[in-house]
Amino acid sequence: MSAVYEPSVSVIVPAYNTEGTIEECVRSLLALRYPREKIELRVVDNDSSDGTAEALSRYQDRLVLVRERTRGAAAARNAGLAGAEGEVVAFTDADCVVDPDWLRHLVVPLRDPDVGIAGGTILARQPANYIERFGEAIHDHRKSIEVFRPPYAITMNWASRREVLLQVGGFDERFRRCQDVDLSYRVIQSGYTLAFAPEAVTRHRNEQSLAGLFREGFVHGFYSVQARKRHWGFLRQFGSGRVDRRAYANIVSRARDWGCGRDTPRSGCDAVFNSGKKAGKLLGSLRFGRLDL
């Protein structure tokens, strides 16, 4: 049996006005079943105006608090990355909690030097209504890594070797959203692959209402245009981005089992999210320049 793979890890959490969620996130990270001496927890206060800093002060002897005034998750993650000491860098979000064995499972694929990013399972926080459960289809990491071509990873459950992130230049701070898609594409174009780690579980506070679901779709659509514009030549190699339709049909079927599109009006879930996404793409094409989408 091969030896256990336990590299040193810097876990980075961007935090902007997260006083209501950051402590629960931090507590879950402090409870990780991973060698304590091999974990560096770095929380980046992204110029919060609420009680985030006060909440984090209660854990000042157990984490590294970084302050970054440039607004945006990309800038915050880069600030955390700049001083990171771990061989591996892992990311999650301030509105997530991680399972105790999250990190132990997430780093395993990185044992292969060809793997540039490992991504784990993203579930809804419980208890969850049908809209929150539908969010698991939106954040389906197996789909984004193993079904979509080209694949991409999601930063609420992501790990990479630090040298890989530095090699590709970290996150592009011009991206307010979809910076994880942009970085994933750059990692792939540098010769690395992505790997899904199903047992590495984070639980996210998904949108609870139809209005929130529409807004989430809008944001996805709007900023996806920026990412697609930057990588248009790369995407054309894959037919401008394709999906295995059989695998996608299984995902849609699962969403219906949750009550979206069968026991509730279709506009209650999938259609609302996709309507927001289409509206976002339309306005995004005006903001970032039209593409043949």
C-alpha positions as CSV (number, residue, x, y, z in Angstrom):
1,M,0.0,0.0,0.0
2,S,1.3,3.4,-0.9
3,A,2.1,6.0,1.8
4,V,-0.5,8.5,2.7
5,Y,-0.2,11.8,0.8
6,E,-0.3,14.7,3.2
7,P,1.4,17.7,1.8
8,S,1.5,21.0,3.7
9,V,-1.6,23.1,2.7
10,S,-2.5,26.7,2.9
11,V,-6.3,27.1,3.0
12,I,-7.4,30.5,1.7
13,V,-10.9,31.9,2.4
14,P,-11.9,35.3,1.0
15,A,-14.3,37.2,3.2
16,Y,-16.3,40.3,2.4
17,N,-19.1,41.3,4.8
18,T,-19.5,37.7,6.1
19,E,-20.1,38.3,9.8
20,G,-23.1,35.9,9.6
21,T,-21.2,32.9,8.2
22,I,-17.4,33.3,8.6
23,E,-17.2,31.8,12.1
24,E,-19.0,28.6,11.2
25,C,-16.7,28.3,8.2
26,V,-13.6,28.8,10.3
27,R,-14.7,26.4,12.9
28,S,-15.2,23.7,10.3
29,L,-11.7,24.3,9.0
30,L,-10.2,24.2,12.4
31,A,-11.9,20.8,12.9
32,L,-10.3,19.2,9.9
33,R,-8.8,15.7,10.4
34,Y,-5.4,16.6,8.9
35,P,-2.1,17.1,10.6
36,R,-2.4,20.4,12.4
37,E,1.2,21.3,11.8
38,K,0.7,21.0,8.0
39,I,-2.3,23.4,7.7
40,E,-2.0,27.1,7.4
41,L,-5.4,28.8,7.5
42,R,-5.4,32.2,5.8
43,V,-8.6,34.3,5.8
44,V,-8.6,37.5,3.7
45,D,-10.8,40.3,4.9
46,N,-11.7,42.1,1.7
47,D,-12.3,45.5,3.2
48,S,-15.4,44.5,5.0
49,S,-17.7,47.1,6.5
50,D,-19.6,44.8,8.9
51,G,-18.5,42.7,11.9
52,T,-16.3,40.3,9.9
53,A,-13.0,41.6,11.4
54,E,-14.4,41.4,14.9
55,A,-15.6,37.8,14.3
56,L,-12.2,36.8,13.0
57,S,-10.4,38.4,15.9
58,R,-11.7,35.6,18.1
59,Y,-9.5,33.2,16.2
60,Q,-6.5,35.4,15.7
61,D,-4.1,32.9,17.3
62,R,-5.3,30.0,15.1
63,L,-5.3,31.7,11.6
64,V,-3.5,34.2,9.5
65,L,-5.6,37.3,8.9
66,V,-4.8,39.1,5.6
67,R,-6.3,42.4,4.7
68,E,-6.9,43.3,1.1
69,R,-8.5,46.7,0.1
70,T,-8.8,45.9,-3.6
71,R,-12.4,44.6,-3.9
72,G,-13.2,41.3,-5.4
73,A,-12.7,37.6,-4.7
74,A,-9.9,37.4,-7.3
75,A,-7.9,40.1,-5.5
76,A,-8.6,38.5,-2.1
77,R,-7.5,35.1,-3.2
78,N,-4.3,36.5,-4.7
79,A,-3.6,38.3,-1.5
80,G,-3.9,35.1,0.4
81,L,-1.8,33.2,-2.2
82,A,1.0,35.9,-2.0
83,G,2.2,34.8,1.4
84,A,1.1,31.2,1.4
85,E,3.6,28.7,2.6
86,G,1.9,25.4,1.8
87,E,3.0,23.1,-1.0
88,V,-0.7,23.0,-1.9
89,V,-3.2,25.8,-1.8
90,A,-6.9,25.0,-1.2
91,F,-9.8,27.4,-1.5
92,T,-13.3,27.5,0.0
93,D,-15.8,30.3,0.5
94,A,-16.9,32.1,3.7
95,D,-20.5,30.8,3.3
96,C,-19.3,27.2,3.2
97,V,-18.5,24.6,5.8
98,V,-16.2,21.7,5.0
99,D,-16.5,18.1,6.1
100,P,-13.8,16.9,8.6
101,D,-12.1,14.8,5.9
102,W,-12.5,17.4,3.1
103,L,-8.8,18.3,2.8
104,R,-7.5,14.7,3.2
105,H,-9.6,13.7,0.2
106,L,-9.1,16.9,-1.8
107,V,-5.3,16.7,-2.0
108,V,-5.1,13.1,-3.2
109,P,-5.4,13.7,-7.0
110,L,-2.5,16.2,-6.7
111,R,-0.2,13.4,-6.1
112,D,-0.2,13.1,-9.9
113,P,2.0,15.9,-11.2
114,D,-0.1,16.2,-14.3
115,V,-3.2,17.2,-12.2
116,G,-3.3,21.0,-11.9
117,I,-6.6,21.3,-10.0
118,A,-8.6,19.0,-7.8
119,G,-12.2,19.8,-7.1
120,G,-14.6,18.2,-4.6
121,T,-18.3,17.7,-4.1
122,I,-20.4,20.8,-3.4
123,L,-23.7,20.2,-1.5
124,A,-26.4,22.4,-0.1
125,R,-26.4,23.3,3.6
126,Q,-29.1,21.4,5.4
127,P,-32.0,21.8,6.0
128,A,-32.6,22.9,2.4
129,N,-35.7,23.7,0.4
130,Y,-36.1,22.5,-3.2
131,I,-34.5,25.6,-4.6
132,E,-31.4,25.2,-2.5
133,R,-31.2,21.5,-3.5
134,F,-31.5,22.6,-7.1
135,G,-28.3,24.6,-6.5
136,E,-26.4,21.4,-6.3
137,A,-27.0,20.9,-10.0
138,I,-25.7,24.4,-10.6
139,H,-22.5,23.7,-8.6
140,D,-22.1,20.1,-9.8
141,H,-18.4,19.7,-9.7
142,R,-18.5,16.2,-11.3
143,K,-20.3,17.8,-14.2
144,S,-18.0,20.8,-14.6
145,I,-14.9,18.6,-14.4
146,E,-15.9,15.3,-16.0
147,V,-18.7,16.3,-18.4
148,F,-18.0,19.8,-19.8
149,R,-15.4,20.2,-22.4
150,P,-13.2,22.1,-21.7
151,P,-13.7,21.4,-17.9
152,Y,-13.5,24.0,-15.2
153,A,-13.3,24.0,-11.4
154,I,-15.2,26.0,-8.8
155,T,-13.2,27.9,-6.1
156,M,-15.5,27.0,-3.2
157,N,-13.9,23.5,-3.3
158,W,-10.6,23.7,-5.1
159,A,-6.9,22.6,-4.5
160,S,-3.8,23.1,-6.6
161,R,-0.1,22.9,-6.0
162,R,1.1,26.4,-5.2
163,E,3.7,26.3,-7.9
164,V,1.0,25.7,-10.5
165,L,-0.9,28.7,-9.5
166,L,2.2,30.9,-9.5
167,Q,3.2,29.5,-12.9
168,V,0.0,30.7,-14.5
169,G,-0.1,34.0,-12.6
170,G,-2.9,33.4,-10.1
171,F,-6.4,34.9,-10.5
172,D,-7.1,37.7,-13.0
173,E,-8.4,40.6,-10.9
174,R,-10.2,42.1,-13.9
175,F,-12.8,39.3,-13.4
176,R,-15.4,40.1,-10.8
177,R,-17.0,36.6,-11.4
178,C,-16.0,33.5,-13.4
179,Q,-12.4,34.0,-12.3
180,D,-12.3,30.3,-11.5
181,V,-13.4,29.4,-15.1
182,D,-10.7,31.7,-16.5
183,L,-8.0,30.3,-14.2
184,S,-9.1,26.7,-15.0
185,Y,-8.7,27.3,-18.7
186,R,-5.3,28.8,-18.2
187,V,-4.2,25.9,-16.1
188,I,-5.4,23.5,-18.8
189,Q,-3.6,25.4,-21.5
190,S,-0.4,25.1,-19.5
191,G,-0.6,21.4,-19.9
192,Y,-2.4,20.2,-16.7
193,T,-5.5,18.2,-16.2
194,L,-8.4,18.6,-13.7
195,A,-9.5,15.8,-11.4
196,F,-12.7,15.3,-9.4
197,A,-12.4,14.2,-5.7
198,P,-16.0,13.0,-4.8
199,E,-15.3,12.4,-1.1
200,A,-14.0,15.9,-0.5
201,V,-17.3,17.6,0.5
202,T,-18.1,21.2,1.2
203,R,-21.6,22.5,2.0
204,H,-22.7,25.8,0.6
205,R,-25.5,28.3,1.4
206,N,-27.3,28.1,-1.9
207,E,-30.0,30.6,-3.0
208,Q,-33.2,30.1,-1.2
209,S,-35.7,31.9,-3.4
210,L,-36.7,32.1,-7.1
211,A,-35.6,35.7,-7.2
212,G,-32.2,34.7,-5.9
213,L,-32.0,31.9,-8.4
214,F,-32.7,34.3,-11.2
215,R,-30.0,36.7,-10.0
216,E,-27.5,33.8,-9.8
217,G,-28.3,32.8,-13.3
218,F,-27.9,36.4,-14.5
219,V,-24.5,36.7,-12.9
220,H,-23.4,33.4,-14.4
221,G,-24.5,34.5,-17.8
222,F,-23.1,38.0,-17.7
223,Y,-19.6,37.2,-16.6
224,S,-19.4,34.0,-18.7
225,V,-19.2,36.3,-21.7
226,Q,-16.0,37.9,-20.4
227,A,-14.4,34.4,-19.9
228,R,-15.5,33.1,-23.3
229,K,-14.2,36.2,-25.0
230,R,-10.8,35.9,-23.5
231,H,-10.5,32.2,-24.3
232,W,-12.5,32.1,-27.6
233,G,-9.7,30.6,-29.6
234,F,-9.2,27.8,-27.0
235,L,-12.9,27.1,-26.7
236,R,-13.3,26.8,-30.5
237,Q,-11.1,23.7,-30.2
238,F,-13.9,22.1,-28.3
239,G,-16.7,23.4,-30.5
240,S,-16.9,26.5,-28.4
241,G,-17.7,24.4,-25.3
242,R,-19.6,21.2,-25.4
243,V,-21.3,18.9,-22.9
244,D,-22.0,15.2,-22.9
245,R,-25.8,15.3,-23.5
246,R,-26.4,11.9,-21.9
247,A,-24.6,12.9,-18.8
248,Y,-26.5,16.2,-18.8
249,A,-29.8,14.4,-19.2
250,N,-29.0,12.5,-16.0
251,I,-28.4,15.7,-14.2
252,V,-31.7,17.2,-15.3
253,S,-33.5,14.0,-14.3
254,R,-31.9,14.3,-10.8
255,A,-33.1,17.9,-10.6
256,R,-36.6,16.8,-11.4
257,D,-36.4,14.2,-8.6
258,W,-35.7,17.2,-6.2
259,G,-39.1,18.6,-7.3
260,C,-37.9,21.1,-10.0
261,G,-39.9,20.9,-13.2
262,R,-42.3,18.2,-12.1
263,D,-43.9,18.8,-8.7
264,T,-43.4,22.5,-9.0
265,P,-43.9,24.9,-12.0
266,R,-41.0,24.6,-14.4
267,S,-40.4,28.3,-13.9
268,G,-39.7,27.4,-10.3
269,C,-36.2,26.1,-10.9
270,D,-34.4,25.3,-14.1
271,A,-36.3,27.8,-16.3
272,V,-35.8,30.6,-13.8
273,F,-32.1,30.0,-13.6
274,N,-31.7,29.7,-17.4
275,S,-33.9,32.8,-18.0
276,G,-31.5,34.8,-15.7
277,K,-28.6,33.3,-17.5
278,K,-29.9,34.3,-20.9
279,A,-30.6,37.8,-19.8
280,G,-27.1,38.0,-18.3
281,K,-25.5,36.8,-21.5
282,L,-27.4,39.4,-23.5
283,L,-26.2,42.3,-21.4
284,G,-22.8,40.7,-21.0
285,S,-22.5,40.7,-24.8
286,L,-23.1,44.4,-24.8
287,R,-20.6,45.0,-21.9
288,F,-17.8,42.8,-23.1
289,G,-18.4,42.7,-26.9
290,R,-20.6,40.3,-28.9
291,L,-19.6,36.7,-29.4
292,D,-21.2,34.0,-31.5
293,L,-22.7,32.3,-28.4
